[in-house]
């Protein structure tokens, strides 16, 4: 009798202790889940402010459809570590964004896709960089940096090793893609051997005629090797095949070299033109995921989109302003196909902007959609969501184990 009662009492005490422990664990799990949900709610509010900001960021409606992702203002926190006049940029295959700034003529800066400063090149070169302008990075990670005033192009590894230079008259823009290098100048462009720097084909002379140029300020190369060039002061866009034969040429606005300067200043008044794009000064050129030609315009504070087959004008985005998503003298643009976004050197605002444009990528698969989403602010949701899932999984496993142990105990008692 006594032994049986003690056993019953002991079992009851043990069960009560187990029950209290289980309740404490459950309360702890519930508290963790509540904390994680609050954190997730905070992230959600942050994302909502990014997508529909109250101030500081121009809305997509106001900019004609531009979706702002982030802005890069410099490589540090001090005034001496901020961009002043970002001039040219390029995007490597891994998404690294390389930038030159006219006010920092001795180095080029590298940033991660998230906008974090990575490194710089040129600081320790045997021959210091001077007056650097265009920059291009190849699949082999070699960097080509033009120095227009010195009539040459410097070559570096991405780690900063100086590989030498080759001569090019007044290099204004450089594009190196799919094994092809093209360099633009004031009087045309040349297809260059990237290994030797020797010109394979030279196209154009200085002037206003159909076969002449007045500052090639932007170059892009498509998957077939076709070359697209913006002729800034003649205000037109042209397509050439891989051998340098012209495919088409379209007027994008009133030629800047025919505009009378006003008031003795160096700035001409903008002119309305019958050209569909109504551009003022076409600059950097890139190709988006849909194969469209995308051109930035410094004096129109806009981005224009053209059909690659015939140069038909398709759309225009952007507006003048200081808010994120607006532009003041945007001069260079490049496209990142992995993340479906554009990097723009917003010179007058002393920053590089990362933006997206409507229709810039064709129908993409689920993997690409996830990669695109996680490249933006949504990546901030990943840690709390993963923690919540982990807690729920642990809770489910413990509950399943407890039920299994309970069933085993009932079966043992029955026996």
Buried (B, 14 or more C-beta within 10 A) or exposed (E): EEEEEEEEEEEEEEEEEEEEEEEEEEEEBEEBBEBBEEBBEEBEEEBEBBBEBEEEBBBBEBBBBBBBBBBBBBBEEEEEEBBEBBBBBBBBEEBBBBBBBBEBBEBBBBBEBEBEBEBBBBEEBEEEBEEBBBBBBBEEBBBBBBBBEBEBBBBBEBEBEBEEBBEBEBBBBBBBBBEBBBBBBBBBBBBBEBEEBEBBBBBBEEBEEEEBBBBBBBBBBBEEBBBBBBBBBBBBBBBBEBEBEBBBBBBBBBBBBEBEEEEEEEEBEBBEBEBBBBBBBBBBBBBBBBEBBBBBBBBBBBBBBBBBEEBBBBBBBBBEBEBBBBBBBBBBBBBBBBBBBBBBBBBBBBBBBBBBBEEBBEEEEEEBEEBBEBBBBBEBBEEBEEBBEEBEEEBEEBEEEEEEEEEEEEEEEEE
